[in-house]
C-alpha cells in the first residue's frame, strides 16, 4: 500500500453515499402518513425511500431500506436506513404482484376529488415532479415527515399495442406497463401497473400525465408463459386519449451463480440494458444462500451486470456467460441462452476513508469524492463514488486492488467527465493511492485545495 502527497484537489461532482460504506453504522427510520387530496388516510399504499448514486457520472435515485405499506390510518415506517439524505416515493397504484383476491380498492384504486384526474406516484412533500421533491436527512434516529398528500394529474386513456408478428394470433395472458417522464430520468426505479387486455396484443390503461415526453416499457405474457418486452418514447399533448405502438421481443431466462467467499443471501444481481438499445428496464434477481439466482425477462443484446447488497469490501470482479468472458459493464446476451450459465465472481476488495477540510481546516459536508482507477480516466462508468457527511468524513468501500487517484468533483456532467479539460486536471493530481487485496486505508484529516 502506497500513499504519496498530503492533499486532494477539489474539482468536485454530485455523488452519493455508497451503501456498503454505511451498513455498519446505526440505521434510522422515516415515518409518516399518506393522505388523499381531501386529507383522508390512504390504506395499502406502497412507500419507498430513495437514495442518490452515480453511474457513469450521471445522478440516479434507487430504492433503499424496506418497502412499506400504509395501514388503515395511512401510516408507514421506513427503516434500515443508514445516515444520509433520502427522497420518499409514494405509489398509489395497486401492485401488479399483489394477490388477485384483494379488497375492491386493489381493483378500482382511490379516486381524486376531481374525477378528471388520477392519483400518481408522488415524492415528499407532495409533488409528482421528482425535481421538486425534498430530501429527508436521516441521522440514526426516527424522523416524522407527517402527512404526504398524494398528487393527482389529468387522466389520459392509453391504448397500447404490442407489435410482434408472433403475437398476432397468440393468446395473451397479461400485460404490464411502466410509464416515466423523460425529464425525470434520474429515477431509475420504475413502477409497473397492470393493463386491461383488449385482445390480440392490445391493451388499455388510464394514467395521470401532464403534457410532455414519456417512456413506456411494456411486458406481455403469451401462451406457455413466454414473455415479450419492449419500449417506446411518445409525446402527450392536450387530448384525452392516445395509441402507442411498442415493438416487443421475446425475453430470456438466465440461470446464474455468484462465486464468492462471503455470504450471498443479501445480494441482488441486476441486468442493466445498454441505453443505446432504447431500453431502461432493469431485471433483478435475489441470490439464494447457495449462490444461485435466475434472471427472468432479459432481452438479448448488450447489457451490464451489477451486484447490489454487498455490506463489506467485496467487489464485482468479472462475469462470464457460458464460455464468454466479459467486463461487467458490457456483456452480450445472445438470442439462444438456454444452456448458457452466468457466472459472477465477487472478490475481496479494499476501502479508503478520510476527512475533507478547507484552508481554515473546517469540515466540508456534502462534498463528492471519486476514486479514479489509474489508466481508466476516460471511463466514468468505472469511477467509484462517495460523499462527505456532516463531519466532512467520507468512506469508499469495495474497491478493486490497484492504483487510484482521489479527487472531489463538483458540478460536472457525464459529458464533462470525458472532456480534455477534465483529463488535464486529473493529470495534475498529486495523491495517487495503491491498494492491495484487503487494504483498509485511513487518510485522517486531508487538506482540500480549491480549483
Buried (B, 14 or more C-beta within 10 A) or exposed (E): EEBEEEEBBBBBBBBBBBBBBBBEEEBBBBBBBBBBBEEEBBBBBBBBBBBBBBBBBBBBBBBBBBEBBBBEEBBBBBBEBBBBBBBBBBBBBBBBEEEEEEEEEBEEBBEBEEEEBBBBBBBBBBBBEBEEBEBBEBEEEEBEBEBBBBBBBBBBEBBBBBBBEEBEEBEBBBBBBBBBBEEBBBBBBBBBBBBEBBEEBBBBBBBBBBEEEBBBBBBBBBEEEBBBBBBBEBEBEEEEEBEBEBBBBBBBBBBBBBBBEBBBEEBBBBBBBBEEEBBBBBBBBBBBEEBBBEBEBBBBBBBBBBBBBBBBBBBBBBBBBEEEEBEBBEBEBEEEBEEBEBBBBBBBBBBBBBBBBBEEEEBBEEBBBBBBBEEBBEBBBBBBBBBBBEEBBBBBBBBBBBBBBBBBBBEBBBEBBBEEEBEEBBEEBEBBBBBEEEBEBEBEEBEBEEE
